[in-house]
Amino acid sequence: MKMKYTDVGIVAVFYVICGLFFAETMKLPTESQTYPKFIVLILFGLTSLYLIQMIMNAVRYGTESGKSDFKGFQAKQFFVCLVLAFVYILAVIYIGFYVSTAVFLVAALFFLKVKPLYIAIATVALLLLIYGAFTLFLRVQLPNNILF
């Protein structure tokens, strides 16, 4: 399998994400840094393994542009979802995590033309999973709203 030049950009983005998350993790109290550092380390390790695999594929099989993977790319879907993600980030600050997450999921899935039953199931399941994992199990303080 040939290495695709488009994958180089993906690897670079993941390294930037690792750096940003690590920098933000260092701002946390020392006792709260263990889990985030572990997750960043896993992401960094997997990204590095993918980079090694890409290099080995380039040596063995050559390279190609990778632009053919973007056939059928729907710019409208991408940019609407990108805007929704930015609005979601702001909404978490002003109306809280759980409400923002529910509204974001419903809006994004509705825009992507997912059936209403599946939207309801996905939203409820994800909120329950987040509540169980972060609030009950890990006892993480999720963002509260500043409006209400």
Secondary structure by P-SEA (a helix, b strand, c coil): cbbbaaaaaaaaaaaaaaaaaaaaaaacccccaaaaaaaaaaaaaaaaaaaaaaaaaaacccccccccccccccaaaaaaaaaaaaaaaaaaaccccaaaaaaaaaaaaaaacccaaaaaaaaaaaaaaaaacccccccccccccccc
